[in-house]
């Protein structure tokens, strides 16, 4: 090809042109495609991806606009052990992150990228994280040799000219470089350079590692920028609750991956709550900043949903099922003979025969699962039938409650409210959850996951807690902070709480608390609902006795819980705020 790498460029921004030229000179692609985000481009790229075998066109009568992607068997989840924060010192990255010196990591990655795109197309993807015109919105330019990434970023971000419009002639954009290389785990790195606002990912083509606007920019780089600029970048859903009288209340909630964030964000109230509505603003990430009125305002920086598919059905999440019926990219689910998709937990009977996520024949008698436990859908948020009217509002929405929660079979009650902001930070900081298939860990182990941010914080976790505590000074009307646990089990291993749409009952108590409509009972953990203040009417086989069991506080279990928190506090000792150590001592004193 011509060495004029800027031929056909669709921007005059000199900083962008320099970035693309230098990357192309390093990677040596055969051609460059400057993405514009148009419908015509989407059609052309999709047809190209199908022709190359990257995507498979699904049954268009059943799933209009939907396509299937299968990743390498060694490339199916985030790789935290290969994810690095590259700051000048290891102390800045903190003990919970993998650290590498920027100079050495740059040298290693440039060696891997040298000539890596020969025979390939380099795609230049301009995108926005956040609505156009928001003070929180960030511009990114991702360079990739993956057509799958180009098409997925179109779903997940506001891609195209809109990014150049926000950027203008400036230099304030995230520089992202991605190359699949040969999808070899031994040559796989996801490196973040906060001082340069740069991300480089090589050796993977799994969404969480290569859609650089998502976890990489929105959380790891975002959290670093947020501390510096005075806001919060969080692994949180955002939803709005509208009462029958039209009163709207907005909450943000942090759960680890595959713990029900998307289900909660798209919750359908049960029949008991006639006239109540849930509006989805976001299912995964929240950027929050104090407003001029002293409240905390949140935007969802994303433009789509990258959700876990197994377990998604019309009972668990009917709005998600409606969302993914069209214009969706499915990854690593099962493929039926008539080019439909299937996964464990989908409505209806399993197919008599299909191809599993590896492309091998599968029947209900097969020992392996048909869909990978971390198989995904990428769907545009405009498909969501309960998308909030404020989803594209650059001002964001005022947050009245922040909810933390994890997957815990014991110990944690269904719901409690923290006593105050400092206690709420402690509640979030000491969150624990049983690990899932969304990350490369043994499934089912309880791992401490502060604010659901352990894999995503771009700097020292202790300093992150300090930033949360410091933010209280700038929020005159702070959100109340709660903790929930949908996953507590009885002695037979059965879930105590019915979950799904019934979680509206917990949400209703939270709304009533922040609106000052109900009282609460003090407990060692925080404020808890009395049985009279919690809506139980209409629940089948769940009355006051079952509620008491779901809310039970076992002092011995909690003493062990407090003791287990010591490992985290010790690991973060150098930066751990004294306020949180004090909160832990207060908890222990209340348990004695």
Secondary structure, 3 states (H helix, E strand, C coil): CCCCCCCCCCCCCHHHHHHHHHHHHHHCCCEEEECCCCHHHHHHHHHHHHHCCCCEECCCCCCCCCEEECCCCCCCCECHHHEEECCCCHHHHCCCCEECCHHHHHHHHHHHHCCCCCCCEEEEEEEEECCCCCCCCEEEEEEECCHHHHHHHHHHCEECHHHHHHHCCCCCCEEEEEECCCCCHHHCEEEEEHHHCEEEEECCCCHHHHCCHHHHHHHHHHHHHHHHHCCEEECCEEEEEECCCCCEEEEEEEECCCCCHHHHHCCCCCHHHCCCEEEEEECCCEEEEECCCCCEEEECCCCEEEEECCCCCCCCCHHHHHHCCCCEEEECCEEECCCCEECCCCCCCCCCCEECCCCCEECCCCCCCCCCCCCEEEEEHHHCCCECCCCCCCCCEEEEEEEEECCCCCCCCCEEECCCHHHHHHHHHCCEEECCCCECCCCCCEEECHHHCCCCCCCCHHHHHHHHHHHHHHCCCCCEEEEECCCCECCCCCECCCCHHHHHHHHHHHHHHHCCCCCCEECCCCEECCHHHCCCCCCCCCCHHHHHHHHCCCHHHHHHHHHHHHHHHHHCCCCCCHHHHHHHHHHHHHHC
